[in-house]
């Protein structure tokens, strides 16, 4: 059987990090700082970072800018995925997506269950693709961001992960 995986070694990706918060500034943005550190430690480049209020239209503006920027390959978003009246990250993002990655949210809740039990059902973590940009929306807690990075994203954003990974798909995302 012909192997469909070509090992190209590690490929650094250009990542933008968005923190959704009505109350945090850079000094208190533990989740955004964690995602930045994890991405850079893995060898990726953080090319943009922002903190935006939990407002559908402000979020769409930032998502749209990064989706349109050919230099941004991945967006990691933390916050706004809960159930309160202010949590609006999914509502902001979903209309912008070309495709949703349903398995990401499902897997995130599965691995989170081992850490926080049934509280994981309150997470609306999600992922998708828009204009060849992968977007992953995580809860705002630092623990949730650590879980997502260590259990899912580190491997899927590494072109060496077998049998397949998101990184190797990037050159093919605009195929028609």
N, C-alpha and C positions, 0 to 999 in steps of 0.2 A: 504494500500500500504506500503510495506516495505521501510523504509528509508535507502538509500545507504550511508549516511554520518555518520561516527562514530566520535563524538567529543572527541579528545584526548587532548584538551587544546592547549595552545600555544606551538609550536615546533620551537626552534631557528634553523635557517638555516645558513650554511657556505657560505658566499658571497665573491666573488672577484670583485674588482672594477677596470675597465680599462678606462683611459682617453686617447682619441686620440687627439693629438695636436702636431703641429710642433713648437709651440712657448711657451707653458706653462711649468712651473716647479711647484713643489709641492705648493709653496707659492701663486701662481696665479691660482691654480686648484680649482676654486670655485665650479664647478659642481661635481667634484670628492669628494670634501670635504662635499658638501651637501648630496650626496648619502651615503657616509660613516656615517655621522651623523644620517640621517634618518633610515638607516638600524640598527645601534646600538641602537638608541632610541626605535626602535620597539622591540628590544631584540635579534636581529640576531647577528652573529659573522662575522666580516670582517676578512677573513683569508689571503687575498692577495690584493695588490694594486699596480698599475703600470701606468706610463705615457709612451705612445709609439707614435712615429712619425706616421703620416698618410701615411703609406706605406703598401701595401697589404701583402707583405711577412713578415714584422716585426709583423703586426697584426695577421697573421695566426700562427706565431710561439707562440705568447702569448695565443691566443685562444686555440691552440692545446695543449699546456702545461696544461692549466686549465681544458680543456675537459678531458684530460687523468688522471687528479688528482682526485682520488675518494673522497678526502676531500673537493672538491669544488662542491657545489650543484647548485649554481646560479652565473652567471656572469652578472654584470651591466656595460654596456659600454656607455660612453658618448662621442659624437663627431664623425665627419667624415661621417655623414648621409645626408649631403646636396647634392647640385648639382654641385659644382665647380669641376674643374679638379683634385684637391687634395683629395676630399672626396671619400674615398674608403672602408669604413667599411663594407657596404653590400657586395661588391665584394670580400672582404677578408673572410667574415663569411659564406655566403650562401653555398659555396662548402663543408664546413665542417659539415653542419647540416644534421641530420637524418630526421628531420621533421621541417617544418616551422609552425609558429603559426600566420597565416594571420590575424586573428582577433585582435591581439595586435596592429599592425600598423594602422589598420582601426579604432579601438577604440581610439588610441592615437590621431589621426588626428581629430576625431570627438570631443573629449573633448578639444583639442587645439583650434578648430575653435571658441569656445566661448571666448577664451582669445585673439587670434591673428588674427581672421578672416581668409580670404582666403590665407594668408601667410603660413598656415599649409600645403598646397599642396606641398611646397618645402621640406617637411620632408620625408625622407625614413626610418623612424623608423621601426624596425622590431624585431621579436623574433623567437626563435626556440629551438629545443632540439638536443643535440649531446651527445652521451654516457651517458645518464641520467643526463645531466647538462642543466639547463635552461639558455638561453642567451637572454638578452634584450638589444637592441641597441637603444640609445636615442640620440636626438640632443645634441649639445655641450652647449647650453645655460642653465644657471642655472634655469631660469623659466621653460623651457621645462622639465628638470629633476625633478623639484618640482611637476609639473603637473602630470608627469608619476607616480611618487611615490605616491602622495596623491590621485590621481583619479583611479589608476589601481593597481600598484605593492603592496602597503601596504596591501590591502585586499587579493590579489591573492597569496601573499607569507605568509599569515596567515592561518594556518591550521584550524582555527575556523570559517572562512568565509563560509557561506552557500549560495546556495546549493552545491557549489563545489569550489575548489581552486587548484592552482598549487602545493602548499606544500603537499597536501595529495596524489598527484600523484607520487611524487619522488620515493617511494619504488616500484612502478610498472613500471617505465620507461624502465627497462631492460627486461621486460617480452618478451618472444618469443613464 
